[in-house]
């Protein structure tokens, strides 16, 4: 169900810490409080400072944070995939099937026809030029 979380080297862990700190401070320290009309909170800036410090001086210490973050991301991705595919199926595929049944359209020609000797559909042989520019 879930894939194995890759082991990151110092450079990648440093990049993870800096990026995560920037997102925390930008999103939770600036954007959301300004949109909601609140004063700027201190906690996101403290978290950003800790992440920046760890990323700069001891990036290996971010490995457990990264691993837990990826586990949460895998669970959320699994849930989101089911939600998105379910919505696509019920909002797009199902109405298309109902409409096609209403107008008696059967693209796969699944109706049994007694008078046919075979259901094979013969195709014309294409020349080389048709493959030069297929679109």
Backbone as CSV, one residue per row, in Angstrom:
resi,resn,N_x,N_y,N_z,CA_x,CA_y,CA_z,C_x,C_y,C_z
1,UNK,0.836,-1.194,0.000,0.000,0.000,0.000,0.872,1.245,0.000
2,UNK,1.874,1.286,0.864,2.736,2.454,0.929,4.128,2.079,0.450
3,UNK,4.799,3.013,-0.129,6.155,2.748,-0.584,7.150,3.088,0.517
4,UNK,8.362,2.573,0.352,9.400,2.799,1.346,9.915,4.232,1.249
5,UNK,10.084,4.866,2.391,10.555,6.246,2.432,12.069,6.246,2.203
6,UNK,12.542,6.987,1.190,13.983,6.966,0.910,14.784,7.689,1.988
7,UNK,16.011,7.256,2.155,16.930,7.882,3.114,17.563,9.095,2.441
8,UNK,17.514,10.245,3.101,18.062,11.475,2.533,19.465,11.740,3.059
9,UNK,20.280,12.371,2.216,21.614,12.766,2.668,21.540,14.145,3.336
10,UNK,22.691,14.658,3.772,22.710,15.936,4.514,22.151,17.085,3.680
11,UNK,22.523,17.137,2.412,22.077,18.242,1.552,20.557,18.231,1.385
12,UNK,19.986,17.051,1.167,18.533,16.949,0.988,17.791,17.243,2.287
13,UNK,18.333,16.793,3.426,17.711,17.102,4.713,17.780,18.597,5.008
14,UNK,18.896,19.237,4.633,19.023,20.676,4.817,17.961,21.401,3.972
15,UNK,17.812,20.962,2.731,16.809,21.574,1.852,15.400,21.367,2.407
16,UNK,15.121,20.152,2.927,13.820,19.871,3.537,13.555,20.804,4.714
17,UNK,14.550,20.984,5.605,14.374,21.848,6.772,14.144,23.300,6.389
18,UNK,14.911,23.783,5.426,14.745,25.178,5.007,13.400,25.404,4.311
19,UNK,13.023,24.464,3.457,11.749,24.600,2.755,10.565,24.503,3.714
20,UNK,10.625,23.531,4.614,9.532,23.376,5.582,9.433,24.592,6.489
21,UNK,10.564,25.117,6.941,10.546,26.331,7.761,9.965,27.514,7.018
22,UNK,10.317,27.660,5.758,9.778,28.763,4.952,8.269,28.634,4.781
23,UNK,7.794,27.418,4.531,6.351,27.210,4.362,5.612,27.488,5.670
24,UNK,6.159,27.014,6.784,5.505,27.234,8.088,5.395,28.731,8.380
25,UNK,6.502,29.457,8.205,6.460,30.888,8.520,5.601,31.658,7.524
26,UNK,5.707,31.306,6.242,4.928,32.023,5.233,3.441,31.770,5.341
27,UNK,3.081,30.507,5.517,1.668,30.154,5.544,1.019,30.472,6.888
28,UNK,1.621,29.940,7.974,0.996,30.089,9.287,1.424,31.358,10.022
29,UNK,2.532,31.946,9.600,3.001,33.157,10.268,2.566,34.434,9.582
30,UNK,2.295,34.348,8.268,1.916,35.561,7.535,0.560,35.462,6.836
31,UNK,0.445,34.553,5.888,-0.709,34.546,4.979,-2.023,34.303,5.715
32,UNK,-2.126,33.201,6.450,-3.396,32.889,7.125,-3.784,33.961,8.141
33,UNK,-2.873,34.445,9.011,-3.286,35.508,9.947,-3.717,36.793,9.228
34,UNK,-3.043,37.147,8.143,-3.440,38.359,7.420,-4.790,38.191,6.733
35,UNK,-5.053,37.017,6.189,-6.351,36.776,5.540,-7.471,36.811,6.567
36,UNK,-7.236,36.208,7.732,-8.276,36.154,8.763,-8.344,37.421,9.613
37,UNK,-7.408,38.331,9.422,-7.423,39.581,10.163,-6.896,39.473,11.585
38,UNK,-6.097,38.475,11.880,-5.513,38.315,13.207,-4.133,38.972,13.249
39,UNK,-3.635,39.178,14.456,-2.259,39.660,14.556,-1.310,38.493,14.299
40,UNK,-0.067,38.806,13.943,0.891,37.775,13.573,1.291,36.947,14.791
41,UNK,1.166,35.609,14.713,1.514,34.745,15.849,3.019,34.523,15.936
42,UNK,3.473,34.173,17.113,4.898,33.974,17.363,5.333,32.521,17.144
43,UNK,4.454,31.563,17.380,4.821,30.146,17.340,5.347,29.708,15.967
44,UNK,4.713,30.071,14.838,5.286,29.650,13.553,6.704,30.180,13.333
45,UNK,6.998,31.368,13.838,8.336,31.935,13.665,9.353,31.202,14.538
46,UNK,8.921,30.725,15.698,9.812,29.924,16.542,10.106,28.583,15.867
47,UNK,9.063,27.950,15.345,9.245,26.680,14.634,10.178,26.875,13.443
48,UNK,9.992,27.969,12.697,10.863,28.256,11.558,12.304,28.447,12.003
49,UNK,12.514,29.159,13.084,13.865,29.354,13.595,14.528,28.048,13.989
50,UNK,13.758,27.173,14.654,14.301,25.871,15.045,14.636,25.044,13.805
51,UNK,13.723,25.020,12.814,13.986,24.256,11.598,15.183,24.804,10.830
52,UNK,15.290,26.123,10.740,16.442,26.734,10.063,17.743,26.391,10.793
53,UNK,17.731,26.471,12.122,18.921,26.159,12.896,19.343,24.707,12.735
54,UNK,18.379,23.799,12.842,18.693,22.384,12.666,19.170,22.095,11.252
55,UNK,18.521,22.695,10.261,18.915,22.466,8.872,20.313,22.999,8.597
56,UNK,20.666,24.091,9.221,21.966,24.694,8.967,23.088,23.958,9.685
57,UNK,22.881,23.622,10.953,23.976,23.093,11.753,23.986,21.569,11.903
58,UNK,22.834,20.942,12.117,22.779,19.485,12.257,21.602,18.924,11.442
59,UNK,21.758,18.853,10.116,20.643,18.396,9.277,20.230,16.952,9.538
60,UNK,21.128,16.100,10.080,20.762,14.714,10.362,19.655,14.629,11.409
61,UNK,19.535,15.649,12.253,18.501,15.631,13.287,17.104,15.797,12.687
62,UNK,17.011,16.203,11.427,15.709,16.358,10.774,15.196,15.051,10.183
63,UNK,15.996,13.994,10.239,15.595,12.712,9.645,14.302,12.159,10.259
64,UNK,14.140,12.128,11.600,12.864,11.634,12.145,11.684,12.517,11.762
65,UNK,11.899,13.825,11.713,10.817,14.734,11.313,10.415,14.449,9.872
66,UNK,11.414,14.270,9.009,11.149,13.975,7.595,10.405,12.649,7.457
67,UNK,10.843,11.612,8.159,10.198,10.301,8.053,8.742,10.356,8.507
68,UNK,8.480,11.011,9.629,7.090,11.133,10.096,6.253,11.974,9.146
69,UNK,6.848,13.016,8.607,6.149,13.879,7.652,5.746,13.065,6.416
70,UNK,6.644,12.226,5.936,6.362,11.411,4.753,5.313,10.342,5.039
71,UNK,5.293,9.800,6.263,4.252,8.831,6.619,2.879,9.488,6.603
72,UNK,2.794,10.692,7.162,1.522,11.441,7.135,1.146,11.753,5.687
73,UNK,2.128,12.140,4.868,1.864,12.465,3.466,1.359,11.246,2.708
74,UNK,1.894,10.080,2.999,1.434,8.868,2.319,-0.019,8.552,2.675
75,UNK,-0.370,8.699,3.933,-1.752,8.444,4.348,-2.697,9.447,3.679
76,UNK,-2.320,10.718,3.694,-3.167,11.737,3.059,-3.274,11.512,1.557
77,UNK,-2.190,11.103,0.913,-2.231,10.829,-0.530,-3.153,9.654,-0.819
78,UNK,-3.114,8.620,0.027,-3.987,7.465,-0.156,-5.454,7.882,-0.054
79,UNK,-5.762,8.703,0.949,-7.140,9.163,1.140,-7.568,10.072,-0.010
80,UNK,-6.719,11.029,-0.382,-7.059,11.959,-1.455,-7.268,11.252,-2.784
81,UNK,-6.471,10.225,-3.051,-6.634,9.487,-4.299,-8.012,8.857,-4.364
82,UNK,-8.449,8.256,-3.290,-9.774,7.627,-3.291,-10.874,8.665,-3.438
83,UNK,-10.724,9.793,-2.784,-11.741,10.847,-2.886,-11.794,11.396,-4.304
84,UNK,-10.638,11.722,-4.881,-10.606,12.317,-6.213,-11.116,11.334,-7.260
85,UNK,-10.653,10.077,-7.196,-11.131,9.098,-8.174,-12.614,8.816,-8.009
86,UNK,-13.085,8.800,-6.771,-14.521,8.615,-6.545,-15.337,9.755,-7.120
87,UNK,-14.874,10.984,-6.901,-15.585,12.132,-7.462,-15.590,12.105,-8.982
88,UNK,-14.450,11.774,-9.580,-14.398,11.693,-11.042,-15.370,10.638,-11.548
89,UNK,-15.391,9.494,-10.887,-16.289,8.431,-11.330,-17.751,8.856,-11.217
90,UNK,-18.141,9.380,-10.051,-19.551,9.677,-9.844,-20.008,10.969,-10.511
91,UNK,-19.098,11.904,-10.772,-19.504,13.162,-11.387,-19.288,13.200,-12.897
92,UNK,-18.432,12.316,-13.430,-18.150,12.349,-14.862,-18.544,11.046,-15.550
93,UNK,-18.011,9.925,-15.068,-18.224,8.656,-15.757,-19.674,8.188,-15.637
94,UNK,-20.239,8.237,-14.457,-21.611,7.758,-14.263,-22.632,8.567,-15.077
95,UNK,-22.604,9.910,-15.058,-23.548,10.641,-15.911,-23.360,10.346,-17.405
96,UNK,-22.107,10.140,-17.839,-21.879,9.795,-19.252,-22.539,8.458,-19.583
97,UNK,-22.441,7.499,-18.684,-23.051,6.190,-18.920,-24.572,6.303,-18.974
98,UNK,-25.154,7.096,-18.074,-26.605,7.278,-18.098,-27.064,7.946,-19.393
99,UNK,-26.348,8.955,-19.821,-26.717,9.648,-21.067,-26.595,8.701,-22.260
100,UNK,-25.516,7.916,-22.297,-25.343,6.987,-23.415,-26.428,5.911,-23.418
101,UNK,-26.886,5.492,-22.262,-27.981,4.520,-22.216,-29.295,5.155,-22.649
102,UNK,-29.493,6.432,-22.300,-30.721,7.114,-22.715,-30.822,7.239,-24.225
103,UNK,-29.706,7.458,-24.898,-29.726,7.614,-26.358,-29.392,6.304,-27.071
104,UNK,-29.380,5.198,-26.331,-29.106,3.863,-26.880,-27.799,3.796,-27.651
105,UNK,-26.764,4.321,-27.100,-25.446,4.312,-27.732,-24.609,3.233,-27.067
106,UNK,-24.083,2.318,-27.863,-23.239,1.233,-27.364,-21.951,1.227,-28.166
107,UNK,-20.941,1.886,-27.657,-19.682,2.033,-28.374,-18.995,0.681,-28.571
108,UNK,-19.116,-0.193,-27.613,-18.435,-1.490,-27.696,-19.215,-2.508,-28.533
109,UNK,-20.385,-2.163,-29.030,-21.265,-3.056,-29.803,-21.360,-4.438,-29.146
110,UNK,-21.955,-4.441,-27.968,-22.047,-5.667,-27.177,-23.309,-6.474,-27.467
111,UNK,-24.168,-5.984,-28.337,-25.410,-6.714,-28.618,-25.130,-7.946,-29.475
112,UNK,-25.775,-9.020,-29.129,-25.598,-10.273,-29.855,-26.409,-10.223,-31.140
113,UNK,-25.728,-10.519,-32.265,-26.407,-10.517,-33.562,-26.260,-11.898,-34.186
114,UNK,-27.393,-12.570,-34.398,-27.382,-13.944,-34.867,-26.908,-14.067,-36.306
115,UNK,-27.181,-13.091,-37.124,-26.888,-13.207,-38.557,-25.415,-12.994,-38.898
116,UNK,-24.622,-12.502,-37.965,-23.197,-12.262,-38.240,-22.401,-13.558,-38.145
117,UNK,-21.474,-13.732,-39.089,-20.594,-14.891,-39.038,-19.469,-14.660,-38.027
118,UNK,-18.991,-13.405,-37.930,-17.933,-13.046,-36.988,-18.144,-11.608,-36.528
119,UNK,-17.608,-11.305,-35.379,-17.679,-9.934,-34.864,-16.406,-9.157,-35.175
120,UNK,-15.499,-9.778,-35.895,-14.239,-9.127,-36.221,-14.490,-7.938,-37.151
121,UNK,-13.832,-6.832,-36.827,-13.965,-5.627,-37.645,-12.687,-5.498,-38.467
122,UNK,-12.821,-5.569,-39.759,-11.660,-5.488,-40.629,-11.189,-4.042,-40.730
123,UNK,-9.905,-3.875,-40.702,-9.303,-2.550,-40.804,-8.506,-2.454,-42.090
124,UNK,-8.371,-1.238,-42.582,-7.567,-1.036,-43.784,-6.098,-0.935,-43.376
125,UNK,-5.247,-1.422,-44.256,-3.818,-1.354,-43.990,-3.341,0.060,-44.282
126,UNK,-2.591,0.628,-43.343,-2.124,2.000,-43.507,-0.732,2.002,-44.131
127,UNK,-0.475,3.039,-44.903,0.848,3.151,-45.519,1.830,3.835,-44.575
128,UNK,3.108,3.887,-44.977,4.151,4.462,-44.127,3.925,5.940,-43.866
129,UNK,3.373,6.660,-44.809,3.193,8.096,-44.654,2.234,8.454,-43.514
130,UNK,1.324,7.572,-43.179,0.390,7.864,-42.096,1.092,7.878,-40.735
131,UNK,2.256,7.254,-40.650,2.996,7.241,-39.387,3.975,8.392,-39.271
132,UNK,4.206,9.141,-40.350,5.132,10.286,-40.317,4.615,11.381,-39.395
133,UNK,3.342,11.725,-39.564,2.711,12.764,-38.737,1.379,12.194,-38.236
134,UNK,1.432,11.421,-37.154,0.199,10.758,-36.711,-0.854,11.727,-36.172
135,UNK,-0.431,12.929,-35.791,-1.427,13.853,-35.244,-1.635,14.968,-36.207
